[in-house]
Amino acid sequence: MRIWIAGLCTLRIGSQVPRGGVAYTDTGTSRGRSFDANIGLDDIAYRRSGGLGCLFAGDGTGGSLDYGIEFHGQVTSAAGKREAAAVWVS
């Protein structure tokens, strides 16, 4: 990912390894059953470069990012009708 701050710096964030961990949780019951994947990135590595306004050029680490994804199942019958289907982690 590349972020550019007008007239100042370019911030490049390369591939990261989930150092904060990944947690899976089941939610719901029966056909409404789903699972969540929660991912955290700690100490994100980046490279800063740019023109005269970029006072702190170079490599660095810091910050964190947390996000989650909820997975739901669905099946489609031969007639095209969609129905919920349970998904879970085991």
C-alpha positions in Angstrom: 0.0 0.0 0.0 1.3 3.5 -0.8 0.0 6.6 0.9 1.1 10.0 -0.3 0.7 13.2 1.7 0.5 16.1 -0.7 3.9 17.8 -1.1 5.3 16.0 1.9 5.9 12.3 2.2 5.3 9.0 0.6 4.5 6.2 3.1 4.9 2.6 1.9 3.4 -0.3 3.9 4.6 -3.6 2.5 3.4 -7.2 3.3 2.8 -7.8 6.9 2.7 -10.9 9.1 -0.2 -11.1 11.6 1.9 -10.6 14.8 -1.1 -9.7 16.9 -2.7 -13.1 16.3 -5.8 -14.5 14.7 -8.8 -15.6 16.8 -11.7 -17.7 15.5 -15.1 -17.8 17.3 -18.4 -19.5 16.5 -21.6 -17.5 16.9 -25.3 -18.4 16.5 -27.1 -21.7 16.5 -28.6 -24.1 13.9 -28.8 -22.6 10.3 -27.8 -19.2 11.6 -24.5 -20.5 12.9 -21.5 -18.5 11.6 -17.9 -17.9 12.6 -15.8 -14.8 13.1 -12.1 -14.4 12.3 -10.5 -11.5 14.2 -7.0 -10.5 13.1 -4.6 -8.1 14.7 -1.4 -6.6 13.3 1.0 -5.0 15.8 4.2 -3.0 15.1 3.3 -2.4 11.4 6.5 -1.9 9.4 6.7 1.0 6.9 9.2 3.1 4.8 8.8 6.9 4.7 10.4 9.0 1.9 9.7 12.2 0.1 10.6 15.8 -0.5 11.7 18.7 1.7 8.6 18.5 3.9 9.3 14.9 4.9 11.4 15.5 8.0 11.4 11.9 9.2 12.4 9.8 6.2 13.4 6.2 6.7 12.1 2.9 8.0 10.0 2.5 11.1 7.5 0.4 13.0 4.5 1.2 15.1 0.8 1.4 15.2 -1.6 -1.5 15.0 -4.6 -2.6 13.0 -7.5 -4.8 14.2 -10.3 -6.1 12.0 -12.8 -8.9 11.9 -14.6 -10.9 9.3 -17.9 -12.7 9.9 -18.6 -15.8 7.7 -22.2 -16.9 6.9 -23.2 -19.9 4.9 -25.8 -20.1 2.2 -27.1 -22.8 -0.1 -29.0 -22.5 -3.3 -31.6 -25.1 -4.3 -32.1 -26.4 -7.8 -35.1 -24.0 -8.0 -32.8 -21.0 -7.2 -34.1 -20.4 -3.7 -31.4 -19.3 -1.2 -31.3 -20.6 2.3 -29.0 -20.1 5.3 -26.6 -22.9 6.0 -24.5 -23.3 9.2 -20.7 -22.8 9.0 -18.3 -23.2 11.9 -14.7 -23.8 13.0 -13.7 -27.2 14.4 
